[in-house]
Amino acid sequence: MLPLIGILIVIVGFALRLNALLVVTLAGLATGVASGQPLLDVVAAFGRAFADSRYIAIVWLALPVIGLAERSGLKERSRDVISRIRAATAGRVLLVYLALRQITSALGLVSLGGHAQMVRPLVAPMAEGAADNTHASLPASTRERIRAMAAGADNVGLFFGEDVFVAIGSILLIRGFLEQNGIAVEPLQLARWAIPTAIIAFAVHGARLLLLDRRIAREVAAAQQPEGTP
């Protein structure tokens, strides 16, 4: 049972809100040492795993670029551009992004979106700019709602769109699980049955996004109403 100490370290570390990378690293080291492996061999295993998967770390090179662009006014520029389009509203902007995110995910291009590289610096500011163009001033709670809906659009588009692509991890996981239970299916069959689910998900969340504009209007009207007015 001693090698399970890594699980305890992860639970305690996350409960104390410590650095996630540090917690996971310590848990891995503790598990390796507790299982009887020399410390140098455990560290060497970490190095081999990183070297074998070093292509995964390439994505982190884009984060400094995004940070510099955001510091140089990327959010402000995107908000100004969308505010010039009179027909744009927060719900419509997010609906377009939902469609693009779901279509590109269905084609296997799951890295084209994301919270850090797309929602925070571009999509959410554009939705806020569209709302600012419609209403004089937005309450802080309304802005947080728009940002949350932008993140939700990314999640829904990715989650229900990627299953349409046959060469994705979720499809392979489902296929492997079914095969273990004696059910033989092809990835193409799973992807085909994911299409109706993706369409329903788009319709449901798309309706929520279109109703978002009405909710924003009600919240703005309530915030502008003088206190004590029935």
Order of alpha helices (4+ residues) and beta strands (2+ residues): alpha-alpha-alpha-alpha-alpha-alpha-alpha-alpha-alpha-alpha
